Structure formats: structure tokens, C-alpha cells
């Protein structure tokens, strides 16, 4: 496994690999580090599908808002490299902020429509930062496939829209959410949860299970508002849960919908704070 810190070095290594192998399927997993089993599952999926697997670890300052503490984001380089090695990763790209943004950024990639609800409302500018850094990384790596976890379903919708609109020659591969045995979706932010908050956070996955059952019981005639109210009532069982959003939207367009039977698929998307920690979760239902 190679660890590379500079863009020019990474490009050279990839060029040499392509020249040596000819037909080479490059798989890419962009992350902000503090890797867990969810990230490992992305790397494993890339390993099965691709000849060369590249992981990037970069805490991107552009996607943090003014009220979000960039310095508080968890980091563990030693563990990250151990996860990468265990999953058979070929290259870890570990750039500094100075390497990625040597000068003040004057070009921002902005995707409209799919960014205007859910996390786009509560974290203004966040997806501009995501789209910009992913565009940069795609330009640097030039992968054939890029793997993303469905826990950030809105992020996948944004990146897919960007790739389609800009004719970027990369296939986006969504990968299923990885959960703890008790149902909590794996997240780098779970480390912030106090014991009571960790226990209360299980209301997210139980709300989604309840919603899936609710859909089965009412599939003949199902209104988004009715389902949304049922989900909010379930989350309210937690005394400390503070709902940011619990929305039902068409997926992947993320457009508002009234009659859920009128769209081929919809997302039940949650963002809830437990203490100071904001967690997201979702499930997508396809008819």
C-alpha cells in the first residue's frame, strides 16, 4: 500500500499503472477519515470490482459552515491506515489543506435543486463544498468508479446530478448503510455520543423500521404528510431527541411529493440532534 501526499505524485503513480496494465479499472473512495466499518465496506466493494483501489482522506474545510467546528472533527491517521491496509487498498491519498487549496478558491461547484432541502437547508453552503472537493478529487484521480455510502443519500444524489450535468466519465456506485448490531447507522460522529445519547439515538433506526411497516400497511393509499407525522411521533418518544428534519421526498430528485404512489421511489430522511451531536439516517422505498 502506497501513501501519497502530493497531487503530482498521485497522478504519476496512476499514469504509470495505466500504462503498465492497459485496461485498468480504477476505483475511488473519497472520505474525511476516521474510518469505520462503513468505510471499510466501500473499500471492499471497490476491491471486488476494480483493479486499482484508491482511498482519499481529507477533512475538507469548504463543507464546514461558520457554526461548525472543523477542528473538532475526529481524526485517527494510524487507525485509518490500518483499515485501508486490511481491505486491500492500493493507494491512500492523504493531502494537506495547503496541497488541495494552495490559493484562495475562486471557483465553486454549485448544484441546484437536490441541494435545497434536507441538509442543504440546515447547512447552507455545505454541498457547494462537497461538490467542489469531489470535482477536484475526480479531476486528480480520474476514476472509473467512485463508491459512496447510502447513509449520505442526499450527497449521492448531489454527486450523481453533478456527474450527469458535467459529463464526468465516472460511475457512481451507491453502497448500503452499515449498522451496529442494535441498528445505529455507523458514523464518525457516533464517538461524540454520551451513553444516554447513544441509547436514545436508536430511535432513528426504529423510526425507519416503523415507517417501512407503516408503508406496507397503507400502500393502497399513502400520503407523505401522514407518514411524516407518524415518523415524528415515533422520534418524539425520545426525551432528548431534537428533530432537525424528518422529511419524505421523491428520490433521487428530492422533490416534494404528496401522494407517495405517484413516484417510483421515495426517501424517508432524518436528521436529529442528541445533545450536541447531529445524526442522519434514511431509508429508500421503491415500489
N, C-alpha and C positions, 0 to 999 in steps of 0.2 A: 504494500500500500504506500502510495506516494502522498506526501503532504506538501502542498504548494501554496505560497502566499502571494505570488505576483501574477497579474493577468498575462503578461507576455510569456512567462514560463508555462502557464497552463495551456495557452494557445499552442505553444511549440510542442508540448507533450502530446496534445490531441492530434495535431497535424502529423507528427511522426507516427502515431498509432494508426491513423487513417491510411497513411502512405504504405505502412508495413502490411496492413491487413486487407487493404482494398475495401471490400464490403464490410463495414463496421457499424453495428447498431450501438449508438451512444445513448445511455440512459442517465437522466439527471434528477437529483433530488435536492431542491433548494430548501434550506432550513435556517432557523436562527439559533440552532444549537440547543443545549440542554436536552439531549436526545433521550427518548424513552422508547418503549416497545412499539408505539405507533409509528415513530420514525423508522424503527428497525424493519417494520413490515413493509414500508415503502422501499427501503433498500433491498429487501429480499425479493420484492416484486420486480424491481429493476434488474436484479441479478438473474432472475429466471428468464427475463425477456431480452436482455441486452448483452453485448459483448464487452462493453466498457462502461463501468458504473462510476459516476462522479457525484459526490456529495459536496454541497457548499454549506459553510457555517458562517453566517454573517448577521449580526444584530443590526438591522437596518434603521438608522435614525430617522429616515424620511417618513416612516409609517407610525411614528410615535407623536401623539398630539402634545400640546403645551401643558396639559394637566396629567400626562402620563410619564412616569419616571423611567427613562431609558436606562439609567444606571442600576435600577432595581431589578431589571430583567435577569433571571438566573443564568449562570454560566458555569460550566464544568468541562473544560477542554480535555482533561485526561479521560473522563468517562465517555465523552463524545467520540474520541478516537478509538476507545475500546469497543464501543457499539459498532462503529464503522468497520473496524477490522473483523469483528465477529460475523458480520453479514457479508463479507467478501467484497467490500468496496475497493475499487482500484485506486481512486484519487480523491483526496479531501482538499477542497479549495477553501482556504482559511484566510481571506483578505482582511486588512485593516480598513477602517473608515477612510483613512488617507489614500489607500490604494483604490478604493471604489469611487471616492469623491475627492479627487486631488484639488479640484477647484469648486467654487460655489456653483451649485446646479442651476442652470438656466433653462433646462429642458425637462418638462414634467409630462409623463404619460397619464392622461386622464380618460377614464371610461365612464360614460354616462349611462343612465337607465338602471342597470343592475347594481350600481353603487349607491343609489339614492334612498334605500330602505335598510332595515336591519342595522348592521354595524356601521353602515355609511351614515346613518342619522346620528348615532350616538358618538361616533368617532370621525368627525369631519376631517377630510384630507387623508385619512388612513389608506384608502385604496389607491389614491394617487401615488403614495409612497410605495405601496405594494406593486402596482403596475410598472412604475418606473424602475424599481430594482430588479423585478423579474425580466423586464425587457433588456436591461443591461446584462443580466446573467445569461439570458438566452443568446444575446449577441456574442458574449465571451465564449460560452461553451459550444453553442450551435448543436444542441442535442437533437436526436431523432425522437426521443420520448422523454416526457417530464412527468414525474409522479407526485401527486398531491393527495392528502388525506381528506376524506369527506367531512370530517368534523368542521372544517372551514369551508362549508358548502358554498357560501357566498363568494369566497375567494376563488374557488374553482370556476364559478360562473363568470366572474370578472375576468380571470385569465383566459378562459375559453373565448369570451367575447373579444378580448384584445387580440388573441392569436388569429381568430377568424377575420377580424376587421383589417389587420395589418398583414395578412397572408404570411404569417410566420410559419416556416416549414417544420413545426414540431407537433407531435401528437400528445395531447394532454391525457394522462391516464389517472382517473379518479380511483382511489383505494378506500375500502370500507373503514369505518370507525373502529378503532381498537379500544376495548373497555377493560376495566378491572373486573374481577370476578363478581363484585357486587353491583356492577352496571355503570359505575362512574367512568365517563369518557376520559382517556388519558390526555393529559395536558401538562405542559411545562409549568403552568401556573398552579397546579394542584399542590405544589410544595408550600405555597403560602397559606394553605388552609389550616386553621386550628382544628383540634379533634372534633369539637361540636360542629363546626362549619363543614368539615369533611363528611360527617354523618348526615347533616341536613342537605348537603349537595346531592344526595341520592334521589332527591325529589325530582331532579331533572330527567333522569332515565326512566323513573317510574311514571312521570307525566307523559313521556313519549309512548311508553307501553300502553298506558291508559288510552291515549289518543288513537293508537292503532286499533285497539279493541272497539273504541267508540265508532271509528270509521266502518269497521266490519258490521257493527250493529245497525248503522244508519246509512249504509251505502246506497240504498234506493233513492234517498233524497238527503243531501248533505250540504249544509250551508257553512261557509267559513266562519261566520260570526258565532254560530252555535258551538262549533268545535273549539274555537279560540276561547270562548267563555269557560268551557269545560276544562281546558288546559290551565287557565289562570286560576280557577277554583282549586285545582289539584295542587298547584305550586303554593298557593296560599296556606296550605296545611303546614308548611314550614314557617315557624315563627320568625326566622331571621332572613328569609329569602326576600330580596328586593328586586322586583322584575324590571329589567331594562326594556325588554320586549318579549312577547310570546305571539308571534305572527304566523299566519297561514298565507302563503303566496304560491303562485304558479312557479314551477321550476323547469328549466333554468332561467326563464325570463325575469323572475322575481316581480312580476306584475301582480297587482291586487286582483283578487278573484272573489266572487260572491258564491256562485254555485260550483262546488268543487268537482262536480261531474262534467263540467264544461271544459276541463283541461285534462290532458293525458297524465300529468304528474304535478304534484304539489309538495311543498316543503312545510313542515312544522318546525319552526326555528325558534330557539330560546336563547336569551342572554339574561343571566340572573346574577346578582351580587350576593355573596355570602361574606359578611364583614367587609373587608377591603378588596376581596378577590372576585373578579368578574369572570364567570364561566359561560361558555357557549356549548350548545348541543343541538342536535336536529335529527329528524328522520324524514326520508322522502318516500312518499307513497305514489305508486304508479298503478293506474287501473289496468 
